[in-house]
């Protein structure tokens, strides 16, 4: 028997859809979230929170890339 309510399942699904950058998933889960009783402000908040979470690793990748670039050319051959 499921422990999460339909509302909770849709919030989790929206977070996963945003985290995986899955447009079809977002397009599916926003209407499903509405059907589960979530309001547009609640859906918006969930989307904004999940977007902030997914930006953390993206910023870290950008930081590493910029650090490597500022360190100058690599001395190893890349195959």
C-alpha positions as CSV (number, residue, x, y, z in Angstrom):
1,X,0.0,0.0,0.0
2,X,1.5,3.4,-1.0
3,X,2.6,5.6,1.9
4,X,2.7,8.8,-0.1
5,X,-0.5,10.7,-1.0
6,X,-1.2,11.4,-4.7
7,X,-0.2,15.1,-4.0
8,X,3.2,14.0,-2.5
9,X,3.8,11.6,-5.4
10,X,3.3,14.4,-7.9
11,X,5.6,16.7,-6.0
12,X,8.3,14.1,-6.0
13,X,7.6,13.4,-9.7
14,X,7.9,17.1,-10.5
15,X,11.2,17.3,-8.7
16,X,12.5,14.3,-10.6
17,X,11.3,15.7,-13.9
18,X,13.0,19.0,-13.3
19,X,16.2,17.3,-12.0
20,X,16.4,15.1,-15.1
21,X,15.6,18.0,-17.5
22,X,12.7,15.9,-18.9
23,X,10.3,18.2,-20.8
24,X,7.8,15.5,-21.5
25,X,7.8,14.5,-17.9
26,X,7.2,18.1,-16.8
27,X,4.4,18.3,-19.4
28,X,2.8,15.2,-18.0
29,X,3.2,15.9,-14.3
30,X,2.0,19.5,-14.1
31,X,-1.6,18.4,-15.2
32,X,-1.3,15.3,-13.0
33,X,-0.3,17.6,-10.0
34,X,-3.4,19.7,-10.7
35,X,-5.6,16.6,-10.8
36,X,-4.1,15.5,-7.5
37,X,-5.3,18.8,-5.9
38,X,-2.1,20.9,-6.0
39,X,-2.7,24.6,-6.7
40,X,-0.6,26.4,-9.3
41,X,1.2,28.4,-6.6
42,X,2.1,25.0,-4.9
43,X,3.3,23.6,-8.2
44,X,5.3,26.7,-8.9
45,X,7.0,26.5,-5.5
46,X,7.9,22.9,-6.1
47,X,9.3,23.7,-9.5
48,X,11.3,26.6,-8.1
49,X,12.8,24.6,-5.3
50,X,13.7,21.7,-7.6
51,X,15.3,24.1,-10.0
52,X,17.5,25.6,-7.2
53,X,18.5,22.1,-6.2
54,X,19.5,21.1,-9.7
55,X,21.5,24.3,-10.2
56,X,24.0,23.3,-7.5
57,X,25.8,20.5,-9.5
58,X,25.5,22.7,-12.6
59,X,27.4,25.5,-10.8
60,X,30.0,23.1,-9.5
61,X,30.7,21.8,-13.1
62,X,31.0,25.4,-14.3
63,X,33.4,26.2,-11.5
64,X,35.6,23.3,-12.3
65,X,35.6,24.1,-16.0
66,X,36.5,27.7,-15.3
67,X,39.2,26.7,-12.8
68,X,40.7,24.3,-15.3
69,X,40.7,27.0,-18.0
70,X,42.4,29.5,-15.8
71,X,45.1,27.0,-14.9
72,X,46.3,27.1,-18.4
73,X,46.8,24.4,-21.0
74,X,47.1,20.9,-19.8
75,X,50.4,19.1,-20.2
76,X,48.9,15.7,-20.7
77,X,47.8,14.3,-24.0
78,X,44.1,13.4,-24.0
79,X,43.3,10.4,-26.1
